[in-house]
């Protein structure tokens, strides 16, 4: 039977299943489609185009490869034991609070993402490493609010705007590298970060002037 969508709440729900083989015809893995606490293995086939919010709830799974065909992904699509998440470049847009409260230690954002949405990693208290691609032009409000293990961030050239409390309450944030392209930073973008925070910025840049106006230590580059 050709199945192209699993879009019913808890369509696969079992306490004993350890492995699920999804059909190659599948296009949509819908919201809350798989709720299997005992599951240890899940392969998402090439051809899947959309993964919904809370699509997979299986805390014993430690690895999942997201196919290169996936173009859309919902909020906290994987409530699993995965700690490192790499998103394919086919995903160009993420929903608000995409990884809110998640337990990822590292997230590699898709290579063609242009906007880091509001609250994307809010309260992701295990996150210590975030890879922001050079395609990003805007980091919106609360994007990394209360990521208490984040210690260093490199914001690539091309980012023009950093929103309110984007890195607020990142208590261990010690090093932030800002590019010359930044033209707007919210007054409270780094409120609640470590008092030892050092911002690296190009000489004469808006980022340098902003940091100095906030009393944040600046390391100037040429």
Buried (B, 14 or more C-beta within 10 A) or exposed (E): EEEEBBBEEEBBBBEEBEEBEBEEEBBBBBBBBBBBEEBBBBEBBEBBBBBBBBBBBBBEBEEBEBBEBBBBBBBBBBBBBBBEBEBBEBBBBBBBBBBBBBBBBBBBBBBBBEBBBBBBBBBBBEBBBBEBBEBBBBBBBBBBBBBBBBBBBEBBEBBBBBBBBBBBBBBBBBBBBBBBBBEEBBEBBBBBBBEEBBBBBBEEBBBBEBBBEBEBEBEBEE
